[in-house]
C-alpha cells in the first residue's frame, strides 16, 4: 500500500481568538440520574411538538423530552424497544416520523429500523444490515439512510460486511414500508486504496470497512459516510443509489503537527514526534458555504481491538528499526512515545518485524472536506493547544473521573466526537464536542480553508463526583442545532446529549 502523507502545513492557519463573537449560554438541563450507562447519546428534535428524542442505552430505548420551557426540560414519555432487538444505536426525526436504528442480539445479525409516530405509536419495521449505527433522513424526508457498521464478533469468528441501507419513505405511512436497498462495499474488494488503515488481513476490505456516520448534502443528491477504523470516507450517489467511491484520508505528519504523546510525563508537552496520525473521523456534517458543498468531520479515532484480533499496541512493545529511529531507546521511554497506542498494521515496511514508521489513532482534530472527500483544512494541534491554554489543570482528562490530568494523552487525547453545523445570522458555524475532557468548541467557517476559533464552553464540574452526579455534563456524544424559527425561545439553540453523565443540556447560541 502506498503511503499518502497529508501535512497541510500551508492550510493550517491558527486564527486569532475572538471570544466575544459568539457565546454558548447554558439555559436548561435534563438529567436521567444514570451515570456511565449511555443514558443520553444521540438526539433529534421535532419542531411541532417541541420535543427532543434522546437515545437512552440504559432503557434501552429513547426518552422524549419536552423543551417548550427550555429552563425546565421534562420527560414526556419513553419508547422501549422490548423484543425488537438488543440496543437502540441512533434516532432520526422528520415531520413527526421517528426512526430508530436497533441492533440485533448478537449484533453480527441483521438489525432493523423501527418507525414510530411522534406519540410513540409503532408504524413499521424494516430489516437492514448488521449493527445499524446511525440513521438520518434526506432533507425532503423521502429517504432514510442507515450506516450498518458490521462489527465482528469478539472472537472474530464472524465478521459481517459493512454497508449502507436506504429506505424509501412512502407518502402513505399506513400502506407499509418497502424493503431496504442495502449498498455493499464488495465492489471495492481487492482494490488498493491509498491513505487507509488496512485492518484485519484475514478479512476482506468490505468486512473491514465499518460505516459510522452519514451526512446528506442539503440538496439531497449525495451523501458522505465515515469509515472510521479504516481512516476513510465513502461517497454515495442518492440518485443512482450507489456507493461511487472510497476515499482514503491519508495521514497527519506529527513531525510538523505537534501533539501530547504521554500520560506519564506529568506535564503538558505538545511537541513534534516521528509519528504519523490516522484521522479516523467519527461524526460528519454537511454545509454549503458560498454556494459550494463541504463536509466537516470530528476526528476521534478508533482501533480494532477484539479478543480474536487486535491492532492496538503500545510503542514500547514494538521493535523499532534503529536506522529509521536512531534514538529508539529514548523514544521508547514512557515519558516520550513508549506509552502511545499505535496500530501494528502499518509501519513495518519491509516485513522484518521492525517498525520503520509509527501510526497513532485519531487526528485529535476536525477536518473540512470538499465534495470529493479531499481534506482542504485540518485543525491539527489547535484543540490540544486551546485546552492547554484554557484549562491547563485538566488538560486531556478522562470523562468518568476527575483529577485525571493528562490521562488520555497516550490514547487519543481529547477525542473530538460530536459535530454539527448551521448557518446563523448569515454566518456558517461549526460546533465540536470533545468526548473525554468535555465541552464544546465553536468555529466560524466563512473561509472553509481557514476556520476561525470562536469559543469554548465546558459545563463539567472538575471538583464534583461523577458517580454522584455532581460533576456536571460529561462526554458530549450527540448534538444538534435548533434554528431560531423552530426554537421554543425564538433564539437558536444547541442541544447536546452527554453520554457518561446521562444529561441533556440546552445552550442558547448568542452572536454579537
Protein Blocks (a to p, Z undefined) as FASTA:
>chain_A
ZZdddfklmmmccddddfklpccddfbdcdehighklpafcdcddfklopacdddfklgc
cddddfkbmmlccdfbdcdekjnbmbdfbdcdeehiacdddddddfkbccddddddfkop
afbdcdddehifbdcddfklpaccdddfkpacfklpaccddddddddddfblmnopaddd
dddfklmgoiacehiaebjakbcfklmpccfbdcddfklpaccdddfknopaddddfklo
pafbdcdebjadfklmgcdfbfklopacdddddddddfkpabdcdddeehiacdddddeb
padddfkbcfbdcfklpccdfklmmmlmmmmpmklmmmpccdfkgoplnonopafbdcde
hjhiacdddfkopafbdekjmmmmmmmmmmmmlgoiafkbghiehklmmmnonopabdcd
ddeehiacdddddfkngpaddddfkbmmlccdfbdcdfbdfkbcfknopnopehifbdcd
ddfklpmnlpacdddddfklopacddddddZZ
